[in-house]
């Protein structure tokens, strides 16, 4: 049996409070390039991705800030556009009649994530921030100790999948992100009371690329980068669906 490492748990009641706790506990100074086990403070929502990673010692945070008790963390609202709170479960998105009818790609993407039990716990915010995957990295600590660590956890060693590569080749596998891209969604971040809106854009490299708050150059957003910057995605917004026509999403059973 794989056991979780010891950690402390804080449960803020708002995203602003969560961002403040991140800042107070040094999240902004963390450097993922030093290896994922060095991240001392992290956010957790459903925990369906983070807790297995912690059991394998890919992440060993001393402090977890839970978003489970944040007010209005989950919900789907419509007001000329579709707002999905970050804590909304994948099951709720897959089963929502309005999303299934008018944003079919997103509902179908959420519906094929993992198993029903994990969809009942996993959230849209967590899926957007999903850790990258690699057959070498996603193994137990015992296995990796015997076979050798990789640069994702230990930057001083080579990539075990492509030994000549100067960078980690673990791939993004968030099922909902491609659907959000094609539906023109935006993601809203909160940083200590300030809310910023970012546009999903295809980076052409398996990552979601978002603009800086002030515009200008764009940067890739990797796993939990928002945590290190002491901010948190708290809502995804989709524009009102256009009339059916060229480029519009269609249902599986409709002729194309």
LINPEWO-V228391 format. One record per residue. RES is the residue in one small letter. PSI is psi in degrees with one decimal (999 if undefined). OMEGA is omega as a letter, one per 20 degrees, with the letter a starting at -180 (999 if undefined). D_FIRST is the distance of its C-alpha to the first C-alpha in Angstrom with 2 decimals. Layout:
# LINPEWO-V228391
res=RES psi=PSI omega=OMEGA d_first=D_FIRST
res=RES psi=PSI omega=OMEGA d_first=D_FIRST
This chain:
# LINPEWO-V228391
res=x psi=132.4 omega=r d_first=0.00
res=x psi=128.9 omega=a d_first=3.80
res=x psi=150.8 omega=r d_first=6.32
res=x psi=145.8 omega=r d_first=9.92
res=x psi=165.7 omega=r d_first=12.64
res=x psi=142.0 omega=r d_first=15.51
res=x psi=160.2 omega=r d_first=18.28
res=x psi=152.1 omega=a d_first=21.40
res=x psi=127.6 omega=r d_first=22.27
res=x psi=144.9 omega=a d_first=25.87
res=x psi=84.2 omega=r d_first=27.20
res=x psi=163.7 omega=a d_first=30.65
res=x psi=-0.6 omega=r d_first=32.96
res=x psi=159.2 omega=r d_first=34.53
res=x psi=-33.7 omega=r d_first=33.89
res=x psi=-41.5 omega=r d_first=36.60
res=x psi=-38.3 omega=r d_first=34.86
res=x psi=-43.7 omega=r d_first=31.59
res=x psi=-39.2 omega=r d_first=33.62
res=x psi=-41.3 omega=r d_first=35.26
res=x psi=-38.6 omega=r d_first=32.02
res=x psi=-47.0 omega=a d_first=30.90
res=x psi=-43.3 omega=a d_first=34.25
res=x psi=-25.2 omega=a d_first=34.26
res=x psi=18.3 omega=r d_first=30.91
res=x psi=21.5 omega=a d_first=32.03
res=x psi=-35.0 omega=a d_first=30.42
res=x psi=-19.6 omega=a d_first=33.68
res=x psi=-4.1 omega=a d_first=33.52
res=x psi=145.5 omega=a d_first=30.10
res=x psi=104.3 omega=a d_first=30.40
res=x psi=-25.8 omega=a d_first=27.80
res=x psi=-13.2 omega=r d_first=29.61
res=x psi=0.0 omega=r d_first=28.23
res=x psi=138.9 omega=a d_first=24.70
res=x psi=-32.7 omega=r d_first=22.24
res=x psi=-11.0 omega=a d_first=20.32
res=x psi=-7.7 omega=a d_first=23.73
res=x psi=108.5 omega=a d_first=23.92
res=x psi=-23.2 omega=a d_first=23.88
res=x psi=134.2 omega=a d_first=24.62
res=x psi=161.0 omega=r d_first=23.64
res=x psi=153.3 omega=r d_first=24.27
res=x psi=138.2 omega=r d_first=21.88
res=x psi=-95.1 omega=r d_first=23.15
res=x psi=-29.8 omega=r d_first=20.97
res=x psi=4.9 omega=a d_first=17.94
res=x psi=-21.3 omega=r d_first=16.90
res=x psi=-42.9 omega=a d_first=17.24
res=x psi=-45.9 omega=a d_first=16.81
res=x psi=-43.4 omega=r d_first=13.52
res=x psi=-38.2 omega=r d_first=11.58
res=x psi=-37.5 omega=r d_first=13.82
res=x psi=-37.7 omega=r d_first=13.07
res=x psi=-32.4 omega=r d_first=9.30
res=x psi=3.0 omega=r d_first=10.71
res=x psi=27.2 omega=r d_first=13.34
res=x psi=-30.6 omega=r d_first=16.12
res=x psi=136.6 omega=r d_first=17.39
res=x psi=59.8 omega=a d_first=17.22
res=x psi=143.4 omega=r d_first=19.89
res=x psi=-25.1 omega=a d_first=21.12
res=x psi=129.5 omega=r d_first=22.63
res=x psi=134.6 omega=r d_first=21.88
res=x psi=108.5 omega=a d_first=24.93
res=x psi=138.1 omega=r d_first=24.13
res=x psi=8.8 omega=a d_first=26.73
res=x psi=-28.2 omega=a d_first=25.73
res=x psi=12.8 omega=r d_first=28.72
res=x psi=134.8 omega=r d_first=31.28
res=x psi=136.4 omega=r d_first=34.50
res=x psi=33.9 omega=a d_first=35.32
res=x psi=-27.7 omega=a d_first=32.13
res=x psi=152.2 omega=r d_first=32.24
res=x psi=153.9 omega=r d_first=35.28
res=x psi=119.1 omega=a d_first=37.55
res=x psi=149.7 omega=r d_first=41.20
res=x psi=126.9 omega=r d_first=44.24
res=x psi=64.8 omega=a d_first=47.41
res=x psi=-15.7 omega=r d_first=48.98
res=x psi=175.4 omega=a d_first=45.60
res=x psi=119.6 omega=r d_first=41.98
res=x psi=125.8 omega=r d_first=39.82
res=x psi=115.2 omega=r d_first=36.06
res=x psi=148.4 omega=a d_first=34.30
res=x psi=-28.6 omega=a d_first=31.22
res=x psi=4.4 omega=r d_first=28.97
res=x psi=131.1 omega=a d_first=30.10
res=x psi=157.8 omega=r d_first=27.32
res=x psi=-32.7 omega=r d_first=27.46
res=x psi=-41.9 omega=a d_first=28.02
res=x psi=-38.5 omega=r d_first=31.02
res=x psi=-43.8 omega=a d_first=32.48
res=x psi=-30.2 omega=a d_first=32.06
res=x psi=-5.7 omega=a d_first=33.71
res=x psi=121.8 omega=a d_first=36.48
res=x psi=-39.7 omega=a d_first=39.81
res=x psi=-41.0 omega=r d_first=41.59
res=x psi=-40.1 omega=r d_first=39.03
res=x psi=-32.9 omega=a d_first=38.88
res=x psi=-40.4 omega=a d_first=42.67
res=x psi=-16.6 omega=r d_first=43.57
res=x psi=57.9 omega=a d_first=40.54
res=x psi=-38.7 omega=a d_first=39.21
res=x psi=-39.6 omega=r d_first=37.42
res=x psi=-43.6 omega=r d_first=35.16
res=x psi=-42.2 omega=a d_first=34.38
res=x psi=-36.0 omega=r d_first=33.59
res=x psi=-44.2 omega=r d_first=31.39
res=x psi=-31.9 omega=a d_first=29.35
res=x psi=-23.9 omega=a d_first=29.21
res=x psi=4.1 omega=r d_first=27.51
res=x psi=121.5 omega=r d_first=24.62
res=x psi=-128.8 omega=a d_first=21.24
res=x psi=163.8 omega=a d_first=20.83
res=x psi=-39.4 omega=a d_first=22.68
res=x psi=-42.5 omega=a d_first=19.79
res=x psi=-33.4 omega=r d_first=19.30
res=x psi=-29.0 omega=r d_first=23.11
res=x psi=-21.2 omega=a d_first=23.44
res=x psi=-38.5 omega=a d_first=21.48
res=x psi=145.9 omega=a d_first=22.33
res=x psi=161.0 omega=r d_first=25.71
res=x psi=-37.7 omega=r d_first=28.63
res=x psi=-42.5 omega=r d_first=28.58
res=x psi=-36.3 omega=r d_first=24.97
res=x psi=-36.5 omega=r d_first=25.76
res=x psi=-36.1 omega=a d_first=28.79
res=x psi=19.4 omega=a d_first=26.80
res=x psi=140.5 omega=r d_first=23.93
res=x psi=148.9 omega=r d_first=22.45
res=x psi=156.6 omega=a d_first=23.85
res=x psi=146.9 omega=r d_first=21.99
res=x psi=136.9 omega=a d_first=21.88
res=x psi=-24.2 omega=r d_first=20.21
res=x psi=-42.7 omega=a d_first=19.92
res=x psi=-39.1 omega=a d_first=18.73
res=x psi=61.3 omega=r d_first=16.04
res=x psi=166.1 omega=a d_first=13.62
res=x psi=162.3 omega=r d_first=10.72
res=x psi=-38.4 omega=r d_first=12.22
res=x psi=-46.3 omega=a d_first=11.86
res=x psi=-46.1 omega=a d_first=13.79
res=x psi=-29.2 omega=r d_first=16.29
res=x psi=-38.6 omega=a d_first=16.90
res=x psi=-42.6 omega=a d_first=17.89
res=x psi=-23.3 omega=a d_first=19.87
res=x psi=138.5 omega=a d_first=21.32
res=x psi=165.4 omega=r d_first=21.02
res=x psi=172.6 omega=a d_first=23.21
res=x psi=-13.8 omega=r d_first=25.84
res=x psi=-37.5 omega=r d_first=23.98
res=x psi=-28.8 omega=a d_first=21.80
res=x psi=90.9 omega=a d_first=24.26
res=x psi=-13.4 omega=a d_first=27.81
res=x psi=-1.0 omega=r d_first=29.43
res=x psi=172.9 omega=a d_first=28.10
res=x psi=166.7 omega=r d_first=29.20
res=x psi=124.5 omega=a d_first=27.86
res=x psi=-19.0 omega=r d_first=25.99
res=x psi=-42.5 omega=r d_first=27.07
res=x psi=92.7 omega=a d_first=30.72
res=x psi=-18.1 omega=r d_first=31.45
res=x psi=-1.5 omega=a d_first=34.92
res=x psi=135.0 omega=r d_first=33.89
res=x psi=-2.1 omega=a d_first=34.60
res=x psi=161.0 omega=r d_first=32.15
res=x psi=135.8 omega=a d_first=28.68
res=x psi=16.3 omega=r d_first=28.90
res=x psi=141.8 omega=a d_first=25.81
res=x psi=150.9 omega=r d_first=27.21
res=x psi=139.3 omega=a d_first=27.42
res=x psi=25.8 omega=r d_first=26.12
res=x psi=113.7 omega=a d_first=26.98
res=x psi=-33.6 omega=a d_first=28.46
res=x psi=-20.3 omega=a d_first=30.84
res=x psi=-45.8 omega=r d_first=32.45
res=x psi=-39.1 omega=r d_first=34.78
res=x psi=-42.4 omega=r d_first=36.01
res=x psi=-35.8 omega=r d_first=36.68
res=x psi=-52.4 omega=a d_first=38.55
res=x psi=-21.9 omega=r d_first=40.89
res=x psi=1.1 omega=r d_first=41.47
res=x psi=34.1 omega=a d_first=42.72
res=x psi=156.8 omega=r d_first=40.21
res=x psi=153.2 omega=r d_first=40.21
res=x psi=135.7 omega=a d_first=37.42
res=x psi=130.7 omega=r d_first=38.37
res=x psi=146.6 omega=r d_first=36.94
res=x psi=131.2 omega=a d_first=37.51
res=x psi=92.9 omega=r d_first=37.90
res=x psi=37.6 omega=r d_first=38.90
res=x psi=-19.1 omega=r d_first=41.20
res=x psi=134.4 omega=r d_first=42.49
res=x psi=132.2 omega=r d_first=41.67
res=x psi=149.6 omega=a d_first=41.97
res=x psi=134.2 omega=r d_first=42.00
res=x psi=149.4 omega=a d_first=40.84
res=x psi=132.2 omega=r d_first=41.56
res=x psi=132.6 omega=r d_first=39.10
res=x psi=140.0 omega=r d_first=40.58
res=x psi=119.4 omega=a d_first=39.55
res=x psi=-10.2 omega=r d_first=38.96
res=x psi=12.7 omega=a d_first=39.12
res=x psi=19.8 omega=r d_first=36.05
res=x psi=3.3 omega=r d_first=33.07
res=x psi=158.2 omega=r d_first=33.10
res=x psi=132.9 omega=a d_first=34.68
res=x psi=129.6 omega=a d_first=37.70
res=x psi=149.1 omega=r d_first=39.10
res=x psi=157.3 omega=r d_first=42.30
res=x psi=160.8 omega=r d_first=42.69
res=x psi=-36.2 omega=a d_first=43.85
res=x psi=10.7 omega=a d_first=47.33
res=x psi=-157.0 omega=r d_first=47.50
res=x psi=-143.8 omega=a d_first=48.43
res=x psi=150.8 omega=a d_first=45.99
res=x psi=152.7 omega=a d_first=42.78
res=x psi=150.5 omega=r d_first=39.36
res=x psi=142.7 omega=r d_first=36.05
res=x psi=108.6 omega=r d_first=33.36
res=x psi=-171.2 omega=a d_first=29.93
res=x psi=121.2 omega=r d_first=26.47
res=x psi=25.8 omega=r d_first=26.86
res=x psi=-33.1 omega=r d_first=30.18
res=x psi=-30.5 omega=r d_first=31.47
res=x psi=-43.5 omega=a d_first=29.01
res=x psi=-26.9 omega=r d_first=30.47
res=x psi=8.3 omega=r d_first=33.90
res=x psi=39.2 omega=r d_first=33.26
res=x psi=170.8 omega=a d_first=33.99
res=x psi=133.5 omega=r d_first=32.21
res=x psi=128.2 omega=a d_first=33.02
res=x psi=-3.2 omega=r d_first=33.92
res=x psi=139.4 omega=r d_first=35.82
res=x psi=136.6 omega=a d_first=36.52
res=x psi=130.5 omega=r d_first=40.10
res=x psi=136.3 omega=r d_first=41.52
res=x psi=161.6 omega=r d_first=45.30
res=x psi=134.0 omega=a d_first=47.13
res=x psi=141.5 omega=r d_first=46.99
res=x psi=167.5 omega=r d_first=50.15
res=x psi=149.4 omega=a d_first=52.29
res=x psi=130.9 omega=r d_first=51.15
res=x psi=-156.3 omega=a d_first=52.61
res=x psi=127.3 omega=r d_first=51.91
res=x psi=-7.4 omega=a d_first=48.43
res=x psi=146.3 omega=r d_first=47.40
res=x psi=140.1 omega=r d_first=44.08
res=x psi=159.9 omega=r d_first=44.64
res=x psi=158.7 omega=a d_first=42.77
res=x psi=-34.8 omega=a d_first=41.47
res=x psi=6.8 omega=r d_first=44.13
res=x psi=146.2 omega=r d_first=47.02
res=x psi=143.9 omega=a d_first=49.28
res=x psi=999 omega=999 d_first=48.98
